[in-house]
Amino acid sequence: MQVIILATDEQRRLPPLTDQLPGPLVPIVDRPVMATTVEVLARAGYKQILVSLYERGGQIAAYFGGGRRWGVDLKYLTQRQAWGSAGSLRFAAGLLRESVLVLPGDAMIDLDLEAALAFHQAHGGPITAIVHPVLPSSNAPLLTLNDRGHVLPAGADSGQPYHATGAWILEPGVLAHIPATGVAEISEDLLPAVHAAGELVFGYVMEGYWNPLDSIGAFQAAQRVYLYSAYRERAPEQASAGPAEVVRYPSLEARQIAPGIWVGRDHSIHPSARLAPPTYIGPNSWIGREVELGPDAIIGANVVIDDEATVSASTILSDTYVGRLVRIEGRVVTPGTISDVEAGETTRIVDPFLIGRMGAAAEGRSPLRRALSGATALLLIVVLSPLLLLLALLTTLTTGKGPIVRSPHVGQRIGEGQSPRSFQLLQFRTRRESGAFTPLGALLERLELHRLPELFNVLGGDMALVGVKALRPDEATRLTEEWQQRRHECPAGLTGLWYIQTEQGSDLDTLIVADVYYTATRTWRGDMLILLRTPSAWLRRCRQGPGARGTQDYRIQADHLQSM
């Protein structure tokens, strides 16, 4: 049997989640819903999978790649226009040569594939509709079955109604009934054509879990079922209070630190936080002082829950900031919106101190990243201590003043809309109040040795080893465009893309372009490559000299300098 997943994202049934994400990437406990479908197929031995794409298909293909992660081979069929579910099969018809299992990419369906295929082969008909007992809250299409399992034509006044799940098993010959052009749906166009041809359509009533994810309430219900299924698998005696439905293969990409408590990599949880099972905390998330999480709390990746906030019976999607003292119960939260699960109503939040977007900020607060930066800075300080002491002594002797100057700079911001945090940048003194060089100033600036005290900023957590360019407040106020503001989502760095790709004396616009690109593409591997390339960049910059920076710029800086 061949398999095709319809991931065309033609119908966005779950706003506000699908405003930014394709339906197949809507997260179920921080993993795309389509990943659960791929896993079900892989476990059943189906390794060759076709995937139909249309809207936002690049995002889907970028996440799933070739399918190696699941041990399958994904082949993408990219449409140039919307064809509907039947139209997508018509588009793929040249590749379909045997019985075809059609699965929706934007719904949860824990289908017993062997049983469904056995049913299809037993009745010998051209098409089997996979149906589910009616869910009162769902708007999924209805099909009517008689007592012999036949799907009756639309308008039949007898039989039992079932919801069409969007899953079908078809024989290739049935594709001839699909109109040659235009949008066509399986339930609305193909089934009537099959009935008109006098052929029987059979319905297989599935017993596993199915959720069409067509409302906020359905989305949160799927979160609970998936999370409690994992909880029951590990601690069945403690998970009796959850929903009756289960999924067979609840896979969580996290480590269980206590029964029913899962945490992703690089998390930071304050010791005073209280966690009640079941609770899931995604990677690179930060849980503040006296936060209360759970039960039924699902925290996505790169989320910050600030001090004394409470989250229960709710899902917080990735890249969200939840402010101090905020209480969230029975809600689905995205960066900037909060949806009531029962009422199905969504409210947009404009106060970033309540709900906001984190972007790369949570990653910047990763305890592992901070610890590595601090440890490396301390090691460099120890190794370079003779040079640091010598330069400090010579600067003091030649200027008669303290060797270190501090100037106000801005660093990373925590939440969307908030101002970047200010800190004092430490450097060796190289200029007099007039802007003229001190006796050692020109040499220190040419070799960039005046920046060595910035290692203490890294050690203190004001900066990172790799990050964006530290800016003065007057420079930061010039960044008025939203795309420019994104660079504040990363911490200021001792080095960065701005250092290895630009020249000394580069204008602010050039530096900001490099910073914004770095912010959008930041990875651990990329940071390591930047660190490895920094020594060669330093040699190149030393040969070029400090560039044509005017005395006026240094007078502006000197106005902010204070002796330590």
C-alpha positions as CSV (number, residue, x, y, z in Angstrom):
1,M,0.0,0.0,0.0
2,Q,1.3,3.5,-0.9
3,V,0.9,6.4,1.5
4,I,0.3,10.1,0.8
5,I,-0.1,12.8,3.5
6,L,-2.1,15.9,2.4
7,A,-0.2,18.8,3.9
8,T,-1.3,21.5,1.5
9,D,-2.5,23.8,4.3
10,E,-5.3,25.1,2.1
11,Q,-7.8,25.5,5.0
12,R,-6.6,27.3,8.1
13,R,-9.0,26.0,10.7
14,L,-7.1,26.9,13.9
15,P,-6.5,30.7,14.2
16,P,-4.5,32.3,15.8
17,L,-2.1,29.3,15.8
18,T,-2.3,28.9,12.0
19,D,-1.8,32.6,11.4
20,Q,2.0,31.9,11.7
21,L,2.3,28.2,11.4
22,P,1.1,25.8,8.7
23,G,-1.6,23.4,10.1
24,P,0.8,20.3,9.9
25,L,3.3,22.2,12.1
26,V,0.8,23.0,14.8
27,P,2.5,21.6,18.0
28,I,1.1,18.8,20.1
29,V,3.2,18.9,23.2
30,D,5.8,20.9,21.4
31,R,6.0,18.6,18.3
32,P,4.3,19.1,15.0
33,V,1.1,17.2,14.7
34,M,2.3,15.7,11.4
35,A,5.2,14.1,13.2
36,T,2.7,11.9,15.1
37,T,1.3,10.7,11.8
38,V,4.8,10.0,10.4
39,E,5.6,8.0,13.5
40,V,2.5,5.9,13.3
41,L,3.4,5.1,9.7
42,A,7.0,4.3,10.5
43,R,6.0,2.0,13.3
44,A,3.7,0.2,10.9
45,G,6.5,-0.4,8.4
46,Y,5.5,2.2,5.8
47,K,8.8,3.8,4.9
48,Q,8.0,5.5,1.5
49,I,5.7,8.4,2.1
50,L,4.5,11.0,-0.4
51,V,3.7,14.5,1.0
52,S,1.5,17.0,-0.9
53,L,2.5,20.6,-0.3
54,Y,1.1,24.0,-1.3
55,E,0.8,26.9,1.1
56,R,3.8,27.4,3.3
57,G,5.2,24.1,2.1
58,G,8.8,25.3,2.6
59,Q,8.3,25.5,6.3
60,I,7.0,21.9,6.4
61,A,9.8,20.5,4.2
62,A,12.4,22.4,6.2
63,Y,11.2,20.7,9.4
64,F,10.8,17.2,8.2
65,G,13.6,17.1,5.6
66,G,14.0,13.7,3.9
67,G,12.4,11.9,6.9
68,R,15.7,10.3,8.1
69,R,14.9,11.3,11.7
70,W,12.0,8.9,11.7
71,G,13.6,6.2,9.5
72,V,11.3,7.0,6.5
73,D,11.8,8.5,3.0
74,L,9.6,11.6,2.4
75,K,9.0,12.6,-1.2
76,Y,7.4,16.1,-1.6
77,L,4.9,16.9,-4.3
78,T,4.7,20.7,-4.5
79,Q,1.5,22.2,-6.0
80,R,1.4,25.6,-7.6
81,Q,-2.2,26.1,-6.8
82,A,-4.9,24.8,-4.5
83,W,-6.6,21.7,-5.8
84,G,-8.5,20.4,-2.8
85,S,-8.1,16.9,-1.3
86,A,-9.2,15.0,-4.4
87,G,-7.4,17.5,-6.7
88,S,-4.1,16.7,-4.8
89,L,-4.6,13.0,-5.6
90,R,-5.2,13.9,-9.2
91,F,-1.9,15.9,-9.1
92,A,-0.1,12.8,-7.8
93,A,-1.9,10.3,-10.0
94,G,1.2,9.4,-12.0
95,L,2.9,8.1,-8.9
96,L,-0.1,6.1,-7.5
97,R,0.0,2.5,-8.8
98,E,-1.6,0.5,-6.0
99,S,-3.9,0.9,-3.0
100,V,-3.4,4.3,-1.6
101,L,-3.7,5.4,2.1
102,V,-4.6,9.1,2.3
103,L,-3.9,10.8,5.6
104,P,-4.5,14.4,6.7
105,G,-1.3,16.3,7.7
106,D,-3.1,18.7,10.1
107,A,-5.1,16.3,12.3
108,M,-4.2,13.8,15.0
109,I,-5.2,10.3,13.9
110,D,-3.9,7.2,15.7
111,L,-5.1,4.7,13.2
112,D,-4.6,0.9,13.3
113,L,-3.3,0.7,9.7
114,E,-3.3,-3.1,9.5
115,A,-6.9,-3.4,10.6
116,A,-8.0,-0.6,8.2
117,L,-6.2,-2.2,5.3
118,A,-7.6,-5.6,6.1
119,F,-11.1,-4.2,6.1
120,H,-10.5,-2.5,2.7
121,Q,-9.1,-5.6,1.1
122,A,-12.0,-7.8,2.5
123,H,-14.8,-5.7,1.0
124,G,-13.1,-5.4,-2.4
125,G,-14.6,-2.0,-3.1
126,P,-12.7,0.9,-4.7
127,I,-12.7,3.2,-1.7
128,T,-12.9,3.1,2.1
129,A,-13.7,6.1,4.2
130,I,-12.0,6.1,7.6
131,V,-14.7,7.4,9.9
132,H,-15.1,8.2,13.6
133,P,-18.1,8.3,15.9
134,V,-19.5,11.9,16.0
135,L,-17.7,14.4,18.2
136,P,-20.3,16.9,19.3
137,S,-17.9,19.9,19.1
138,S,-16.4,19.2,15.7
139,N,-17.4,20.7,12.3
140,A,-15.8,17.9,10.3
141,P,-17.9,16.5,7.4
142,L,-20.4,13.9,8.2
143,L,-20.9,10.6,6.4
144,T,-23.8,8.2,6.9
145,L,-23.3,4.5,7.1
146,N,-26.0,1.8,6.9
147,D,-25.9,-1.5,8.9
148,R,-23.7,-3.2,6.3
149,G,-21.0,-0.5,6.5
150,H,-21.9,1.2,3.2
151,V,-21.5,5.0,3.0
152,L,-24.8,6.3,1.8
153,P,-25.2,9.1,-0.7
154,A,-25.7,12.6,0.7
155,G,-29.2,13.3,1.8
156,A,-30.0,9.7,2.9
157,D,-32.7,9.7,5.6
158,S,-31.6,6.6,7.4
159,G,-28.3,5.2,8.8
160,Q,-25.9,6.3,11.4
161,P,-23.8,9.5,11.0
162,Y,-20.1,9.5,11.5
163,H,-17.4,12.1,11.1
164,A,-15.1,11.8,8.1
165,T,-11.6,11.9,9.5
166,G,-9.9,12.9,6.3
167,A,-8.3,9.5,6.0
168,W,-9.1,7.2,3.0
169,I,-8.0,4.1,1.3
170,L,-8.5,4.1,-2.4
171,E,-7.7,2.0,-5.5
172,P,-5.9,3.9,-8.3
173,G,-8.8,3.3,-10.7
174,V,-11.1,5.5,-8.6
175,L,-9.0,8.6,-9.5
176,A,-10.7,8.5,-12.9
177,H,-13.9,9.9,-11.2
178,I,-12.1,13.1,-10.1
179,P,-12.8,16.1,-12.4
180,A,-9.9,16.8,-14.7
181,T,-9.6,20.4,-13.7
182,G,-10.5,22.7,-10.8
183,V,-10.7,22.2,-7.1
184,A,-12.2,18.9,-6.0
185,E,-12.8,17.4,-2.5
186,I,-13.0,13.7,-1.8
187,S,-16.1,13.8,0.3
188,E,-18.0,16.5,-1.7
189,D,-16.9,15.6,-5.3
190,L,-15.3,12.2,-5.5
191,L,-17.8,10.2,-3.4
192,P,-20.9,11.4,-5.3
193,A,-19.2,10.5,-8.6
194,V,-18.4,7.0,-7.3
195,H,-22.0,6.6,-6.1
196,A,-23.3,7.9,-9.5
197,A,-21.2,5.2,-11.2
198,G,-23.0,2.5,-9.2
199,E,-20.0,1.6,-7.1
200,L,-20.1,1.0,-3.3
201,V,-18.2,3.1,-0.8
202,F,-17.5,1.4,2.5
203,G,-16.8,3.1,5.9
204,Y,-14.3,1.8,8.4
205,V,-15.1,2.9,11.9
206,M,-11.7,3.5,13.6
207,E,-11.3,2.9,17.3
208,G,-8.1,4.9,18.0
209,Y,-7.8,8.5,18.9
210,W,-8.8,11.2,16.3
211,N,-8.9,14.9,16.7
212,P,-9.4,17.3,13.7
213,L,-7.8,20.2,15.5
214,D,-10.5,22.5,14.2
215,S,-11.0,24.7,17.3
216,I,-9.0,25.9,20.3
217,G,-10.9,23.6,22.5
218,A,-10.0,20.6,20.3
219,F,-6.4,21.7,20.3
220,Q,-6.1,21.8,24.1
221,A,-8.0,18.5,24.3
222,A,-5.3,16.9,22.1
223,Q,-2.6,18.3,24.3
224,R,-4.1,16.7,27.4
225,V,-4.7,13.4,25.7
226,Y,-1.1,13.2,24.4
227,L,0.5,14.4,27.7
228,Y,-1.7,12.0,29.9
229,S,-0.9,9.1,27.5
230,A,2.8,9.6,28.2
231,Y,2.0,10.0,32.0
232,R,0.0,6.8,32.1
233,E,2.8,5.0,30.2
234,R,5.3,6.0,32.9
235,A,3.2,6.2,36.1
236,P,-0.2,4.6,35.5
237,E,-1.1,4.6,39.2
238,Q,-0.9,8.4,39.3
239,A,-2.5,9.4,36.1
240,S,-6.1,8.1,36.7
241,A,-7.6,11.6,36.6
242,G,-6.9,12.4,33.0
243,P,-9.0,12.0,29.9
244,A,-10.3,8.5,28.9
245,E,-8.8,8.7,25.4
246,V,-5.2,7.6,24.8
247,V,-2.7,7.6,21.9
248,R,-0.5,4.5,21.5
249,Y,2.9,6.1,20.9
250,P,3.3,9.3,23.0
251,S,6.8,10.5,22.2
252,L,8.1,13.4,24.1
253,E,11.4,15.0,23.2
254,A,12.4,15.7,26.8
255,R,13.7,14.1,30.0
256,Q,11.4,13.0,32.8
257,I,12.9,14.4,36.0
258,A,10.0,13.2,38.2
259,P,6.8,11.2,37.5
260,G,4.8,13.3,35.0
261,I,7.4,16.1,34.8
262,W,9.3,16.4,31.5
263,V,11.9,19.1,30.7
264,G,13.8,19.8,27.5
265,R,17.5,20.5,27.1
266,D,19.1,23.7,28.3
267,H,16.2,24.6,30.7
268,S,16.5,26.9,33.7
269,I,14.0,26.2,36.5
270,H,14.3,28.3,39.8
271,P,14.5,26.0,42.9
272,S,11.5,27.8,44.3
273,A,9.3,26.9,41.3
274,R,6.5,24.4,42.1
275,L,5.6,21.8,39.4
276,A,2.5,19.6,39.5
277,P,2.2,16.6,37.1
278,P,1.6,16.3,34.3
279,T,3.7,19.2,33.1
280,Y,6.0,19.5,30.0
281,I,8.7,22.3,29.8
282,G,10.3,22.7,26.4
283,P,14.0,23.2,25.6
284,N,15.7,26.6,26.3
285,S,12.9,27.6,28.6
286,W,13.3,29.8,31.7
287,I,11.0,29.3,34.7
288,G,11.4,32.0,37.3
289,R,11.2,32.4,41.1
290,E,8.0,31.0,42.8
291,V,6.4,30.1,39.5
292,E,3.6,27.5,39.7
293,L,3.2,25.1,36.8
294,G,0.6,22.4,36.3
295,P,-1.3,20.2,36.3
296,D,-1.8,20.1,32.5
297,A,0.8,22.7,31.8
298,I,2.5,22.5,28.4
299,I,5.4,25.0,28.0
300,G,6.9,25.2,24.5
301,A,10.5,25.9,23.5
302,N,12.2,29.2,24.2
303,V,9.6,30.3,26.7
304,V,10.1,32.5,29.7
305,I,7.7,32.3,32.6
306,D,8.6,35.2,34.8
307,D,8.6,35.3,38.6
308,E,5.4,34.3,40.5
309,A,3.4,33.5,37.4
310,T,0.9,30.6,37.4
311,V,0.1,28.3,34.5
312,S,-2.3,25.4,34.7
313,A,-4.5,23.5,32.2
314,S,-3.0,25.6,29.5
315,T,-0.6,25.5,26.6
316,I,2.1,28.2,26.1
317,L,3.5,28.1,22.6
318,S,7.1,28.6,21.7
319,D,8.9,31.9,21.9
320,T,6.4,33.4,24.4
321,Y,7.1,35.6,27.4
322,V,4.7,35.4,30.3
323,G,5.0,38.3,32.7
324,R,5.4,38.4,36.4
325,L,2.4,37.5,38.5
326,V,0.3,36.6,35.5
327,R,-2.1,33.8,36.1
328,I,-3.1,31.6,33.1
329,E,-5.7,28.8,33.5
330,G,-7.6,27.1,30.7
331,R,-5.9,29.1,28.0
332,V,-3.8,28.7,24.9
333,V,-1.2,31.4,24.7
334,T,0.9,32.5,21.7
335,P,3.3,35.5,21.5
336,G,0.7,38.3,21.6
337,T,-2.6,36.4,22.0
338,I,-4.5,34.5,24.6
339,S,-7.4,32.2,23.8
340,D,-10.1,30.9,26.1
341,V,-10.4,27.1,25.7
342,E,-14.1,26.9,26.7
343,A,-15.4,30.0,25.0
344,G,-13.1,29.7,21.9
345,E,-12.4,33.4,22.0
346,T,-9.0,35.0,21.3
347,T,-7.8,38.3,22.7
348,R,-4.7,40.1,21.4
349,I,-2.4,41.3,24.1
350,V,-0.6,44.6,23.4
351,D,1.2,44.9,26.8
352,P,4.5,43.1,26.4
353,F,4.9,43.0,30.2
354,L,1.9,40.6,30.3
355,I,2.4,38.5,27.1
356,G,5.0,39.0,24.5
357,R,7.4,37.4,22.0
358,M,10.7,36.0,23.1
359,G,12.4,35.4,19.8
360,A,16.0,34.5,20.6
361,A,15.9,36.0,24.1
362,A,15.2,32.7,25.8
363,E,18.1,31.1,24.1
364,G,20.3,33.9,25.2
365,R,19.2,33.2,28.8
366,S,20.1,29.5,28.4
367,P,22.0,28.5,31.6
368,L,24.3,26.2,29.7
369,R,25.2,28.9,27.2
370,R,25.7,31.5,30.0
371,A,27.8,29.0,32.0
372,L,30.0,28.1,29.0
373,S,30.5,31.8,28.2
374,G,31.4,32.6,31.8
375,A,33.7,29.7,32.2
376,T,35.6,30.5,29.0
377,A,35.9,34.2,30.0
378,L,37.3,33.2,33.4
379,L,39.8,30.9,31.7
380,L,40.9,33.7,29.3
381,I,41.2,36.2,32.2
382,V,43.5,33.7,34.1
383,V,45.6,33.0,31.0
384,L,45.9,36.7,30.1
385,S,46.2,38.0,33.6
386,P,49.9,39.0,33.2
387,L,49.1,41.0,30.1
388,L,46.0,42.6,31.8
389,L,48.1,43.6,34.8
390,L,50.9,45.0,32.6
391,L,48.5,47.0,30.5
392,A,46.7,48.3,33.6
393,L,50.0,49.4,35.2
394,L,51.3,51.1,32.0
395,T,48.0,52.9,31.4
396,T,48.0,54.2,35.0
397,L,51.6,55.4,34.8
398,T,51.2,57.1,31.5
399,T,47.8,58.8,32.2
400,G,47.9,59.3,36.0
401,K,44.3,58.0,36.1
402,G,42.5,54.7,36.6
403,P,43.3,52.3,33.8
404,I,39.6,51.3,33.2
405,V,36.8,53.4,31.8
406,R,33.2,52.5,31.8
407,S,30.7,53.6,29.2
408,P,27.0,52.9,29.1
409,H,25.9,50.4,26.5
410,V,22.8,48.4,25.8
411,G,22.4,44.7,25.7
412,Q,19.7,42.1,25.3
413,R,16.0,42.7,26.0
414,I,13.8,40.2,27.7
415,G,10.4,40.6,26.1
416,E,8.9,42.0,23.0
417,G,8.5,45.8,23.2
418,Q,10.7,46.2,26.3
419,S,13.8,48.4,26.2
420,P,17.2,46.6,26.0
421,R,19.0,46.3,29.3
422,S,21.8,48.8,30.0
423,F,25.2,47.9,31.3
424,Q,28.6,49.5,31.7
425,L,31.1,48.4,29.1
426,L,34.7,48.0,30.5
427,Q,37.7,49.0,28.4
428,F,41.2,50.2,29.0
429,R,41.6,54.0,28.8
430,T,42.9,55.1,25.4
431,R,41.7,58.7,25.0
432,R,41.8,61.9,26.9
433,E,38.7,64.0,27.4
434,S,39.7,66.0,24.3
435,G,39.6,62.9,22.2
436,A,43.4,62.7,21.8
437,F,45.2,59.5,22.3
438,T,47.0,58.7,25.5
439,P,50.6,57.6,25.1
440,L,49.6,54.0,24.7
441,G,46.1,54.6,23.3
442,A,46.9,54.4,19.6
443,L,48.7,51.1,20.0
444,L,46.0,49.6,22.2
445,E,43.3,50.5,19.7
446,R,45.2,49.3,16.7
447,L,45.7,45.9,18.3
448,E,42.3,46.1,20.0
449,L,43.8,45.3,23.3
450,H,41.8,48.0,24.9
451,R,38.8,45.6,24.7
452,L,40.3,42.9,26.9
453,P,38.4,44.2,30.0
454,E,35.2,43.2,28.2
455,L,36.0,39.7,29.4
456,F,34.8,40.9,32.8
457,N,31.5,41.9,31.2
458,V,31.2,38.4,29.9
459,L,32.0,36.9,33.3
460,G,29.4,39.1,34.9
461,G,26.7,38.1,32.5
462,D,26.3,41.5,30.8
463,M,27.7,40.1,27.5
464,A,28.3,36.8,25.8
465,L,31.4,35.5,24.1
466,V,29.4,35.6,20.8
467,G,26.6,38.0,20.1
468,V,25.7,41.3,18.5
469,K,27.7,44.5,18.6
470,A,27.4,46.4,21.9
471,L,25.8,49.7,21.1
472,R,25.8,53.1,22.9
473,P,22.4,54.3,23.9
474,D,22.4,57.1,21.3
475,E,23.2,54.4,18.6
476,A,20.4,52.2,19.9
477,T,17.8,55.0,19.6
478,R,18.5,55.2,15.9
479,L,17.2,51.7,15.3
480,T,13.5,52.6,14.7
481,E,12.6,49.8,12.2
482,E,11.1,46.6,13.5
483,W,13.6,44.5,11.6
484,Q,16.4,46.4,13.2
485,Q,15.0,45.9,16.7
486,R,15.3,42.1,16.3
487,R,19.0,42.3,16.9
488,H,18.2,43.2,20.6
489,E,16.9,39.6,21.0
490,C,20.5,38.4,21.3
491,P,23.1,39.5,24.0
492,A,25.9,41.8,23.1
493,G,29.0,39.8,22.3
494,L,32.8,40.0,22.6
495,T,32.8,38.8,19.1
496,G,30.2,38.0,16.5
497,L,29.3,38.1,12.9
498,W,29.7,41.9,13.1
499,Y,33.3,41.3,14.1
500,I,34.4,38.7,11.6
501,Q,32.5,40.1,8.5
502,T,32.9,43.9,8.9
503,E,35.8,46.3,8.9
504,Q,37.0,48.5,11.7
505,G,35.1,51.8,11.4
506,S,32.1,50.3,9.6
507,D,29.0,52.4,9.7
508,L,26.1,51.5,12.0
509,D,23.9,50.3,9.1
510,T,26.5,47.7,8.1
511,L,26.9,46.5,11.7
512,I,23.1,46.2,12.2
513,V,22.6,44.2,9.0
514,A,25.2,41.7,10.2
515,D,23.6,41.6,13.7
516,V,20.1,41.0,12.4
517,Y,21.3,38.2,10.1
518,Y,23.1,36.7,13.1
519,T,20.0,36.9,15.3
520,A,17.9,35.1,12.7
521,T,20.3,32.3,12.1
522,R,22.0,31.9,15.5
523,T,23.0,28.3,16.4
524,W,25.5,26.6,18.7
525,R,27.5,25.4,15.7
526,G,27.5,28.9,14.1
527,D,28.8,30.4,17.4
528,M,31.6,27.9,17.5
529,L,32.5,28.7,13.9
530,I,32.6,32.4,14.8
531,L,34.8,31.8,17.7
532,L,37.2,29.8,15.6
533,R,37.3,32.5,12.9
534,T,37.8,35.3,15.4
535,P,41.7,35.1,15.7
536,S,42.1,35.4,11.9
537,A,39.6,38.3,11.9
538,W,41.6,40.0,14.7
539,L,44.8,39.7,12.6
540,R,43.1,41.2,9.6
541,R,41.6,44.1,11.6
542,C,45.0,44.8,13.2
543,R,46.6,45.1,9.7
544,Q,43.9,47.5,8.6
545,G,44.1,49.7,11.6
546,P,41.2,51.4,13.5
547,G,39.8,53.1,10.4
548,A,38.7,56.7,9.8
549,R,36.8,57.5,13.0
550,G,36.7,61.2,13.8
551,T,37.7,62.9,17.0
552,Q,34.1,64.0,17.5
553,D,33.0,60.4,17.9
554,Y,35.5,60.0,20.7
555,R,34.3,63.2,22.4
556,I,30.8,61.8,22.4
557,Q,32.1,58.7,24.1
558,A,34.3,60.6,26.5
559,D,31.3,62.4,27.8
560,H,30.0,59.1,29.1
561,L,33.3,57.8,30.5
562,Q,33.8,57.4,34.2
563,S,36.9,56.4,36.1
564,M,36.6,53.2,38.0
